[in-house]
Amino acid sequence: MSALIFAVAIVSGEAGSNIVFEDDVVMAFMDTSLVTPGHVLVIPRKHCSYLEDVEPEVGAHLFRIAHRLARALRRSGLQCEGVNLFLADGEAAFQEVFHSRLHVFPRF
């Protein structure tokens, strides 16, 4: 199953995942290809291939949720001395899955 099809299946509830946050606009779940323990993806529920396809209000909400998750990671028992937020937009930016997503990586 491609990563894009898997992301769509997660949003629709057809595929299992470790969901850490969800509302009507976004979902956040543990990445299956962890960069570090605690690596979370925040994605819009509505399919958006690129950042330019994300409505500004949805993009703002995406970052608000990433901010909350970063705070939670720093306060968790995981090793987390810092946090990276990463969003690849387009092939030249190394985007591999064409559903816009914001990575939240704990760093140490």
C-alpha positions as CSV (number, residue, x, y, z in Angstrom):
1,M,0.0,0.0,0.0
2,S,1.4,3.4,-1.0
3,A,1.9,6.0,1.8
4,L,-0.7,8.2,0.2
5,I,-3.3,5.5,0.1
6,F,-2.4,4.6,3.7
7,A,-2.9,8.2,4.8
8,V,-6.3,8.3,3.1
9,A,-7.2,5.0,4.7
10,I,-6.2,6.4,8.2
11,V,-8.3,9.5,7.7
12,S,-11.3,7.5,6.6
13,G,-10.9,5.0,9.5
14,E,-10.2,2.1,7.2
15,A,-6.6,1.6,8.5
16,G,-5.4,1.4,12.1
17,S,-3.0,4.0,13.4
18,N,-1.9,5.4,16.7
19,I,-4.0,8.6,16.7
20,V,-2.8,11.1,19.2
21,F,-5.2,13.9,18.2
22,E,-8.2,14.4,15.9
23,D,-10.9,16.9,15.2
24,D,-13.0,17.8,12.2
25,V,-10.1,19.6,10.5
26,V,-6.9,17.6,11.2
27,M,-5.6,14.3,12.5
28,A,-2.3,13.6,14.3
29,F,-0.8,10.1,14.5
30,M,2.5,8.4,15.1
31,D,4.5,8.0,12.0
32,T,5.2,4.4,10.9
33,S,8.7,5.4,9.8
34,L,9.9,7.0,13.0
35,V,12.8,9.5,12.7
36,T,13.0,9.5,16.5
37,P,10.7,8.0,19.2
38,G,7.6,10.2,19.5
39,H,7.6,11.3,15.8
40,V,4.1,12.5,15.0
41,L,2.4,13.5,11.7
42,V,-0.3,16.2,11.6
43,I,-2.4,16.1,8.4
44,P,-5.4,17.9,7.2
45,R,-8.5,15.6,6.9
46,K,-9.3,17.1,3.5
47,H,-6.9,15.8,0.8
48,C,-4.3,18.5,-0.1
49,S,-1.4,17.4,-2.3
50,Y,0.7,20.5,-1.7
51,L,0.9,23.3,0.9
52,E,-0.7,25.7,-1.6
53,D,-3.8,23.5,-1.6
54,V,-4.2,23.9,2.2
55,E,-6.7,26.6,3.1
56,P,-5.0,29.3,5.3
57,E,-7.3,28.5,8.2
58,V,-6.5,24.8,8.0
59,G,-2.8,25.6,7.8
60,A,-3.0,27.7,10.9
61,H,-4.9,25.0,12.7
62,L,-2.2,22.4,11.6
63,F,0.5,24.5,13.2
64,R,-1.6,25.2,16.3
65,I,-1.9,21.4,16.8
66,A,1.8,20.8,16.1
67,H,2.6,23.5,18.7
68,R,0.4,21.6,21.3
69,L,2.1,18.3,20.4
70,A,5.6,19.8,20.7
71,R,4.7,21.0,24.2
72,A,3.3,17.6,25.1
73,L,6.5,15.9,23.8
74,R,8.7,18.2,25.9
75,R,6.6,17.4,29.0
76,S,6.4,13.6,28.3
77,G,8.7,10.9,29.5
78,L,10.4,10.7,26.1
79,Q,13.8,12.1,25.5
80,C,13.1,15.5,24.0
81,E,15.5,18.4,24.4
82,G,14.1,20.1,21.3
83,V,11.6,19.8,18.5
84,N,11.7,20.0,14.7
85,L,8.7,20.9,12.6
86,F,9.2,19.8,9.0
87,L,6.9,20.1,5.9
88,A,8.2,19.1,2.5
89,D,6.3,20.8,-0.3
90,G,7.0,19.3,-3.8
91,E,9.4,16.8,-5.2
92,A,12.3,19.3,-5.2
93,A,11.7,19.7,-1.4
94,F,11.9,15.9,-1.0
95,Q,8.1,15.4,-0.6
96,E,7.5,11.7,-0.9
97,V,3.8,11.4,0.0
98,F,1.6,13.8,-1.9
99,H,-0.8,14.6,1.0
100,S,0.4,17.7,2.8
101,R,1.6,16.8,6.3
102,L,3.5,18.4,9.1
103,H,6.1,16.3,10.9
104,V,6.8,16.9,14.6
105,F,10.1,15.3,15.6
106,P,11.4,15.2,19.2
107,R,15.2,15.9,19.2
108,F,17.9,15.1,21.7
